[in-house]
Amino acid sequence: MVLADLDKRAELTVWPSNGLAHTARGQAFSTLREAIAAAAESIQVDDAQPWILTEDGDILSPRWIMANAAPHRMQ
């Protein structure tokens, strides 16, 4: 992945980490930067399991998201 990829569209799907029913919620973002920020927040606030599908078809796991969500990596 290169920095230019951060300006492409992405879709975020967030799976809850607990509860009886596991219903995912999805949201489209105009940039991968926005999707990564929202995904990282969902991990920290909701203890959720976010997955991102990039415009180029890459699938980013919760571990990848946490490893790359630092602001200095998003510039």
Buried (B, 14 or more C-beta within 10 A) or exposed (E): EEEEBBEBBBBBBBBBEEEEEEEEEEEEBEBBBBBBBBBBBBBEEEEBBBBBBBEEEEEBEBEBBBEBBEEEEBE
